[in-house]
C-alpha cells in the first residue's frame, strides 16, 4: 500500500460528523492477510481519512484531535486522539522490517562485489530503508503532537 506524501504535519480538532467505516484486506492466497480499518469523517470543515490496524474507537459527535497532512480532497490522519473517550491510535513500529531490509542490504552489497550487475538491488534496498524510516518518523511525530496537547473533556454534541 503506497503511503501518501505528507510534508508538513498539522493538527485539527473538533466534533466527528458523517462517520463512515470500511476495511481494506491485503494479502491472501497462500500468504497471510492484513486488515486495515478505515474511518472517513468530517472534522473542522475537512474530510478526514484515518487508517488503523485496529478499529478506530470514534463515533459521531465525539471530540477528537488528529495529526496528519492534507492531500488533494482530504486530510490524511496519521494519529487520532478521542477526547470524549480517551482512546488514541497506536504507533506502528516498523523497526523489524527496517532491520530485515538492512541485513538484506548488507548481503546484496557483498554480492555486488562478486557480481556488479546486481548493483540495482542494494540501491533499491537503501531507498526502501530511507522511505520506511521517514514514514516511521512522521507517524511518531504525529502521535507526539497530539499525545501531550492539553485539552478539557468536552461533552459530545447532542444528537437529534
PyMOL commands that set and color helices and strands:
alter all, ss='L'
color gray80, all
select helices_A, chain A and resi 95-114+116-147
alter helices_A, ss='H'
color red, helices_A
select strands_A, chain A and resi 10-15+17-27+33-43+46-52+63-71+74-82
alter strands_A, ss='S'
color yellow, strands_A
deselect
rebuild
show_as cartoon
